[in-house]
Amino acid sequence: MSGGQYKYSYETDNGIAGQEIGQGGQFAAGNGQWVADDGTHVFYEFTADKDGYRVKGSHVPQIPDYIQRSLDYIRAHPPKEI
């Protein structure tokens, strides 16, 4: 059983903001932002679905290309059952 569709957003007086849309139990996507203590503007966006949670943003470390290629290869060539 899955939930219904939803959408929300918020913004605070101190610069924190976010928004999200989704289909309960199936899919979600959104983004958010805030200002760090050092004055840096931080922004992120995400999706969550049957393939997992994926986030991108100025504060999120990126997977090195050689690791991503390895993961893609493993995903495309799953081990054979014995």
Helices and strands as residue ranges (DSSP letters): E 5-11, E 17-23, E 27-35, E 41-49, E 52-57, H 65-76
